[in-house]
Amino acid sequence: MAGTITVITGGMFSGKSEQLIHYVEQAITAGYATVIFYPHMANRQSERDIQRRIVNTSLTHVPVFAVDTQGLGFHDIVQKYQADVIAIDETQFFSRHIVDVVRVWRHQGRHVAIAGLDMDSNENPFGPMGDLLCVADNIIKLHAQCSLCHNPAMISYRLNDSREQVMVGERNYTALCLECYDQLSSRRSQGGQNDGAVREKTSNHSGLV
């Protein structure tokens, strides 16, 4: 039987990991052997970490592995557990090698569910996610709520001026719709943006996390 690749994507705070957990719960209920992976660098030491999220669910017996961003060890673990279903969280941090890996798994008849950011804070495709969306059988696109106007959010806005693509930690970001993003970006470029004020204004929207 042919396998499948399902990509769960969207901005920060949009519920990607929760959707991934739901996928795993369904797989376990159906009797599939399942493993979960996430990159070492995404260990946020918070309740939003995938390993911490499943503590209070029915998935505490499911093997969860933090691996390096090259995905070394993927195949050995999958073979050891004879996994039918493979779930990967924070996939944007992996190298593009993961695209070939998940395609091999699909040809082996395994079902792969991937959760990750589609874009970085500069609206660029994030890591391998663009390529993974191209090879996906199923795509689930989720949206957070804009932390300023409460419309559907499109962008994970970074609350500092760093231009580096990778900056781990939800405290460094807030979810914005395109209109609010353009307004804040314009103010920042003119030197008038106070990110501390934005951080304070958005911190009240605890439901986003």
C-alpha positions as CSV (number, residue, x, y, z in Angstrom):
1,M,0.0,0.0,0.0
2,A,1.3,3.5,-0.9
3,G,2.2,5.8,1.9
4,T,1.3,9.5,2.2
5,I,2.8,12.8,3.2
6,T,0.7,15.3,5.1
7,V,2.0,18.8,5.7
8,I,0.5,20.9,8.5
9,T,1.7,24.4,8.1
10,G,1.0,28.1,8.9
11,G,2.4,30.8,11.1
12,M,3.4,30.7,14.8
13,F,0.6,30.2,17.3
14,S,-1.7,28.7,14.6
15,G,-2.1,25.3,16.3
16,K,0.2,23.2,14.1
17,S,1.6,21.1,16.9
18,E,-1.9,20.5,18.3
19,Q,-3.1,19.3,14.8
20,L,0.0,17.0,14.6
21,I,-0.9,15.5,18.0
22,H,-4.5,15.0,16.8
23,Y,-3.1,13.1,13.7
24,V,-1.0,10.9,16.0
25,E,-3.9,10.2,18.3
26,Q,-5.9,9.0,15.3
27,A,-3.0,6.8,14.1
28,I,-2.7,5.2,17.6
29,T,-6.4,4.6,17.7
30,A,-6.2,2.8,14.4
31,G,-3.4,0.6,15.7
32,Y,-0.5,2.1,13.8
33,A,3.0,1.9,15.2
34,T,4.0,5.6,15.5
35,V,7.1,7.6,16.3
36,I,7.5,11.4,16.8
37,F,10.6,13.5,15.9
38,Y,11.6,17.1,16.4
39,P,15.0,18.9,16.0
40,H,17.2,19.4,19.0
41,M,17.4,23.2,18.4
42,A,13.6,23.5,18.7
43,N,13.6,22.4,22.4
44,R,12.1,25.6,23.7
45,Q,12.0,24.5,27.3
46,S,8.4,25.5,27.5
47,E,5.0,23.9,27.6
48,R,4.9,24.4,23.8
49,D,7.6,21.8,23.3
50,I,6.1,18.7,21.6
51,Q,7.5,16.4,24.2
52,R,5.8,18.4,27.0
53,R,2.5,18.8,25.1
54,I,1.8,15.1,25.0
55,V,2.4,14.6,28.8
56,N,-1.3,15.1,29.6
57,T,-2.6,13.2,26.6
58,S,-3.0,9.5,25.7
59,L,0.3,9.6,23.8
60,T,2.7,9.3,26.8
61,H,3.7,5.9,25.5
62,V,4.6,7.1,22.0
63,P,8.4,7.3,21.4
64,V,9.5,10.9,21.0
65,F,13.1,11.7,19.7
66,A,15.0,15.0,19.4
67,V,17.4,14.6,16.5
68,D,20.0,16.8,14.8
69,T,18.9,19.0,11.9
70,Q,20.4,16.7,9.3
71,G,18.1,14.0,10.5
72,L,20.9,11.5,11.3
73,G,19.4,8.5,13.0
74,F,15.9,8.8,11.4
75,H,16.1,5.5,9.6
76,D,17.5,3.5,12.4
77,I,14.8,4.6,14.8
78,V,12.0,4.1,12.2
79,Q,13.3,0.5,11.6
80,K,13.7,-0.3,15.3
81,Y,10.1,0.7,16.0
82,Q,8.8,-0.6,12.7
83,A,6.9,2.6,12.5
84,D,3.9,2.8,10.2
85,V,3.3,6.5,11.0
86,I,6.0,9.1,11.4
87,A,5.2,12.6,12.9
88,I,7.8,15.4,12.6
89,D,7.3,18.7,14.5
90,E,9.2,22.0,13.8
91,T,10.2,20.7,10.4
92,Q,11.3,24.1,9.2
93,F,14.6,23.7,11.1
94,F,15.7,20.5,9.3
95,S,18.0,20.5,6.3
96,R,16.5,20.0,2.8
97,H,17.8,16.4,3.1
98,I,14.5,15.7,4.9
99,V,12.6,16.0,1.6
100,D,14.4,12.9,0.2
101,V,13.9,11.1,3.5
102,V,10.1,11.5,3.6
103,R,9.8,10.6,-0.1
104,V,11.6,7.3,0.7
105,W,9.3,6.7,3.6
106,R,6.2,7.2,1.4
107,H,7.6,4.7,-1.2
108,Q,8.0,2.3,1.7
109,G,4.3,2.6,2.5
110,R,4.7,4.7,5.6
111,H,2.4,7.7,6.5
112,V,4.3,10.9,7.3
113,A,2.8,13.9,9.0
114,I,4.9,17.1,9.1
115,A,4.3,20.3,11.0
116,G,6.3,23.4,10.4
117,L,6.3,27.1,9.6
118,D,5.7,27.9,5.9
119,M,7.4,31.3,6.0
120,D,9.9,33.1,8.2
121,S,9.4,36.6,9.6
122,N,10.5,38.1,6.2
123,E,7.9,36.2,4.2
124,N,10.5,33.8,2.7
125,P,10.0,30.0,2.5
126,F,11.3,28.5,5.7
127,G,14.0,25.8,5.3
128,P,12.7,22.8,3.4
129,M,9.0,23.6,3.9
130,G,8.4,24.9,0.4
131,D,9.8,21.7,-1.1
132,L,7.8,19.6,1.3
133,L,4.6,21.4,0.3
134,C,5.3,20.5,-3.3
135,V,5.6,16.8,-2.6
136,A,2.7,16.6,-0.1
137,D,-0.3,14.5,-0.7
138,N,-2.3,16.5,1.8
139,I,-1.9,20.1,3.0
140,I,-3.5,21.6,6.1
141,K,-3.0,25.4,6.3
142,L,-3.7,27.0,9.7
143,H,-3.9,30.6,10.8
144,A,-3.4,32.2,14.1
145,Q,-5.4,35.3,15.2
146,C,-3.7,38.6,14.7
147,S,-2.6,39.8,18.1
148,L,-3.5,43.4,17.3
149,C,-6.7,43.3,15.3
150,H,-7.8,39.7,15.7
151,N,-8.2,39.0,12.0
152,P,-6.6,35.8,10.6
153,A,-2.8,36.2,10.9
154,M,-0.4,35.6,8.0
155,I,3.0,36.5,9.4
156,S,5.1,35.6,12.4
157,Y,6.4,39.1,13.2
158,R,9.7,39.3,14.9
159,L,9.9,41.6,17.9
160,N,13.4,42.8,17.2
161,D,15.5,44.0,14.3
162,S,17.5,40.8,13.7
163,R,17.6,39.6,10.1
164,E,18.7,36.0,10.9
165,Q,16.2,33.5,9.6
166,V,16.4,31.2,12.6
167,M,15.7,32.6,16.1
168,V,14.1,30.0,18.3
169,G,11.6,31.1,21.0
170,E,7.9,32.2,20.9
171,R,8.7,35.2,23.0
172,N,10.6,36.7,20.1
173,Y,7.5,36.7,17.9
174,T,3.8,37.7,17.6
175,A,1.2,36.7,15.0
176,L,0.0,39.5,12.7
177,C,-2.3,39.9,9.7
178,L,-0.7,41.4,6.6
179,E,-2.2,44.9,7.2
180,C,-0.8,45.1,10.7
181,Y,2.5,43.6,9.6
182,D,2.9,46.3,6.9
183,Q,2.0,49.1,9.3
184,L,4.6,47.9,12.0
185,S,7.2,47.2,9.3
186,S,6.8,50.7,7.9
187,R,7.1,52.3,11.4
188,R,10.2,50.1,12.1
189,S,11.9,51.2,8.8
190,Q,11.3,54.8,9.7
191,G,12.8,54.3,13.2
192,G,9.5,54.9,15.0
193,Q,8.6,51.4,16.1
194,N,8.8,50.6,19.8
195,D,8.9,46.8,19.9
196,G,8.6,46.9,23.7
197,A,5.2,48.5,23.3
198,V,4.1,45.9,20.7
199,R,5.3,43.1,23.0
200,E,3.3,44.6,25.9
201,K,0.2,45.0,23.8
202,T,0.3,41.5,22.4
203,S,1.2,39.7,25.6
204,N,-2.4,39.9,26.8
205,H,-3.5,37.6,24.0
206,S,-2.7,34.4,25.9
207,G,-5.1,32.4,23.9
208,L,-2.7,32.5,20.9
209,V,-0.2,30.2,22.4
